[in-house]
Amino acid sequence: MPRGATLRRMLALAAALALAGAWLAARETPPHDAGSDLYTHLSVARHLERGEGFLCDMAYPLSLTFPFAARVPQPLVHRPPGYPLLMTLPVAAGGDDPARTEALAGRLSLLLLALTALCGAAHALGRGRGDVLLPWLAVMLVNPLLHMTVGWAQVEIPTALLLLWLWIRLKDAAASPAGRSSVRAAALSGFLAGAIALLRGDLFWLPWLWMIWPGRLRDRRGLTVAAACWAVLLAPWWIRNAVLCGDPLFTLQAYAEHLKQTPAWPGYSIYASLSPESFWHTLGHDPGLILRKALAGLRYYATRLDAWLPAVLWGCGALAAVLRFRRSRRLDDPLPVLGASLAAMILAYAAFSYTLRYLAVLLPVLTLEMWLAVARETDVRLTGPRGRAARLAVLAAVTVASIWILPARMPGWERARDAAARSAARLPAALERLEQAPEGPIFTDSAALLWYGKRAGVWLPGPETHERAIRALLPEMTRAPTVRQGPDDDGSGEGR
C-alpha cells in the first residue's frame, strides 16, 4: 500500500477514535432503573466469583413454580450465561463495593462500544471507504437507542460487537477468490456464533442466516466446522440445563413472554404470577391472543423505525439498495441480507416483547452498511472532475439531516431515564430499611436493592397477592420481610 494511502487511513482512524472518545468523555451515565437487567447479571457474576455457580439473587414468583428453581437464591433459569460470565470482570475488579462494581460495568460497556467503533472503522478503511467513517460514527454515537443501551450497560452492546465482527469476517470470506473458508476461519465464525447465542439465546439463528445466505460460507466443510465449534461452545450449558431442568433448552421466558404486555397481564406482571403457561399451550387454547399480540407488535416496531434510526438514513439506505439491486440483481448484497435479518427479528419479537432495545444488536452493522451503500451509489452517479467534492457534499448533507433535521427520537427512553432517576433517589432510604430487617431473603420490588444490600429475594412489585402462597412454598421465605424501593413507573425499566 502506498505510504500516502496508509497515512490517510491512519489519520481517518485517529479522527474517528477521537470523535468516539470525545463522545464517551462528554456523556453522563444515567441512573439505572431499579429493575435493570444489569443487577441480575451482576448478582450471578458475584456468585460465580465466589465459586458458587450460576445462582441468581432475584427470583421471579413464576420461576418458583418449577421444582428445580424453588429456592432463593435460585439457579439461573431465565438468562443465558454469557453476560454474567463477562460481568465477573467488573465484579472481581470492584471487590466488595457494589457501587464501584456497577461503575466498572458501565466502563466495560463503553470499552465494548469503542471496540465496536474501531472494528467498523477498520473495515471501512480496509475497503477504501474512509469517507463514510465520520458520518457513520457521528450518526451512531448520537443515537438514542445506543445511549440507552450503553448507559444501562445492557447485553446488547457486546452482542452488537460480536455480530459486527462476524459480519465483517463473512464478508471477507465471500469476497475471497476461492469462496472457501479455511478451517481456522470457519472455526472462529462458529465460536463467534456460539458466543452470540450465550449472550442472547433468542438470536441463535441469526449468525446461521448470515453464514448460509448465498455468498457467505459457501463450502460444506466450512459450515460443518463452524457448526461443530458452535455446538462445542454451547454444549456445557445445554448439559447443565438438561441435568437441572430436564430440558437442555429450558428458559423461563418460554412460559411468560407471549403473555407479557397483554390486557390480562399488563407490563411485566406475568412474572409475578404463579401460573406458568407455555407458548404452545396458549396457542392451542387461545390462538387469537397470540395473533392479536403479534399484529400489535408488528405495528409497534413498524411505527417506531424512526425512533432508533433517522428517517433520512432509512430512506437513503433503501434507495441505494434498490438502485444496486436493479443493476446487479443480487440478493446476497449486504443490505438485502440485513433487511431480511431485521424483518425476521421483528416477526420473532412481535408476538413476545415490545422492546426496541432488542434491535440495538443490529444498529452498528446496519448503519455502517447503509453508509457504505450510499457512498457506492454516489460514486456511480457523481463522476467527473467535480465528482469527489459532490460526493462528499452528499454525505455531509445526509449526515446533517440525520443528526439535526430529522434525527431519531425516543421519548420513551427519556421517560424511562427520568423514572429511573426518581427511583434511584429512593434507594438509600430502602437500604436503611433493609439494614434493620433480619438476615435472609426478602420480598422486594427492586433488583438494585438486592444488589446493593447483598441479599437474595423474591420479586413482588404489586399487591402481595401471592405472598402467602410463596411463604408456604419456600421455607426460607416463611418469615421474610418485605422491603420496597419503588421501581420506575411501569416496573420494566424499558424506554419504549
Secondary structure as GFF3:
##gff-version 3
##sequence-region A 1 496
A	DSSP	alpha_helix	3	26	.	.	.	ID=ss1
A	DSSP	alpha_helix	37	49	.	.	.	ID=ss2
A	DSSP	beta_strand	55	56	.	.	.	ID=ss3
A	DSSP	beta_strand	58	59	.	.	.	ID=ss4
A	DSSP	three_ten_helix	61	65	.	.	.	ID=ss5
A	DSSP	three_ten_helix	67	69	.	.	.	ID=ss6
A	DSSP	beta_strand	74	75	.	.	.	ID=ss7
A	DSSP	alpha_helix	82	94	.	.	.	ID=ss8
A	DSSP	alpha_helix	98	126	.	.	.	ID=ss9
A	DSSP	three_ten_helix	130	132	.	.	.	ID=ss10
A	DSSP	alpha_helix	133	141	.	.	.	ID=ss11
A	DSSP	alpha_helix	144	151	.	.	.	ID=ss12
A	DSSP	alpha_helix	156	175	.	.	.	ID=ss13
A	DSSP	alpha_helix	183	199	.	.	.	ID=ss14
A	DSSP	three_ten_helix	201	203	.	.	.	ID=ss15
A	DSSP	alpha_helix	206	212	.	.	.	ID=ss16
A	DSSP	alpha_helix	220	245	.	.	.	ID=ss17
A	DSSP	three_ten_helix	252	255	.	.	.	ID=ss18
A	DSSP	three_ten_helix	269	272	.	.	.	ID=ss19
A	DSSP	alpha_helix	279	285	.	.	.	ID=ss20
A	DSSP	alpha_helix	287	302	.	.	.	ID=ss21
A	DSSP	alpha_helix	305	308	.	.	.	ID=ss22
A	DSSP	alpha_helix	311	328	.	.	.	ID=ss23
A	DSSP	alpha_helix	334	350	.	.	.	ID=ss24
A	DSSP	three_ten_helix	356	362	.	.	.	ID=ss25
A	DSSP	alpha_helix	363	381	.	.	.	ID=ss26
A	DSSP	alpha_helix	387	400	.	.	.	ID=ss27
A	DSSP	pi_helix	401	405	.	.	.	ID=ss28
A	DSSP	alpha_helix	411	425	.	.	.	ID=ss29
A	DSSP	alpha_helix	427	436	.	.	.	ID=ss30
A	DSSP	beta_strand	442	444	.	.	.	ID=ss31
A	DSSP	alpha_helix	447	453	.	.	.	ID=ss32
A	DSSP	beta_strand	457	459	.	.	.	ID=ss33
A	DSSP	alpha_helix	467	473	.	.	.	ID=ss34
A	DSSP	three_ten_helix	475	477	.	.	.	ID=ss35
###
